[in-house]
Amino acid sequence: MEVESMTVAVEIMNKALEDNPWSIMGHCFNMKKWPANTPAKEVDFRYIQF
């Protein structure tokens, strides 16, 4: 699994999360919000919000 981290304005982040999931070049792209300073390896990616 490939996990990317990015920083965005709260307003943009909320809009992007509300519009989940996306399809990019035929692949499902979904974002998940998690607490700051939490390593990705500690986040449960088994479930995503639709």
C-alpha positions as CSV (number, residue, x, y, z in Angstrom):
1,M,0.0,0.0,0.0
2,E,1.3,3.4,-0.9
3,V,0.6,6.2,1.6
4,E,1.2,9.8,0.8
5,S,1.1,12.7,3.2
6,M,0.2,16.3,2.3
7,T,-0.8,19.5,4.1
8,V,-3.8,21.5,2.9
9,A,-6.0,24.2,4.2
10,V,-8.8,22.9,6.5
11,E,-11.5,24.2,4.1
12,I,-10.0,22.4,1.1
13,M,-9.4,19.3,3.2
14,N,-13.0,19.1,4.3
15,K,-14.3,19.6,0.7
16,A,-12.0,16.9,-0.6
17,L,-13.0,14.5,2.2
18,E,-16.7,15.1,1.6
19,D,-16.3,14.4,-2.2
20,N,-14.6,11.0,-1.5
21,P,-14.0,8.5,-3.2
22,W,-12.5,9.6,-6.4
23,S,-11.5,7.6,-9.5
24,I,-8.1,8.6,-11.0
25,M,-7.0,6.9,-14.2
26,G,-9.3,4.0,-13.3
27,H,-8.0,3.5,-9.8
28,C,-10.0,4.3,-6.6
29,F,-8.4,7.2,-4.7
30,N,-9.6,7.8,-1.2
31,M,-8.4,10.0,1.6
32,K,-8.5,9.5,5.3
33,K,-8.0,12.1,8.1
34,W,-6.0,11.0,11.1
35,P,-4.6,12.8,14.2
36,A,-1.4,14.9,13.7
37,N,1.9,13.3,14.6
38,T,0.4,9.8,14.2
39,P,2.6,7.6,12.0
40,A,0.8,6.0,9.0
41,K,1.7,2.6,10.2
42,E,-0.6,3.2,13.3
43,V,-3.6,4.1,11.2
44,D,-6.2,1.5,10.3
45,F,-6.6,1.6,6.5
46,R,-8.9,-1.5,6.4
47,Y,-12.0,0.7,6.3
48,I,-12.7,3.9,4.4
49,Q,-15.7,6.2,4.5
50,F,-18.1,6.3,1.5
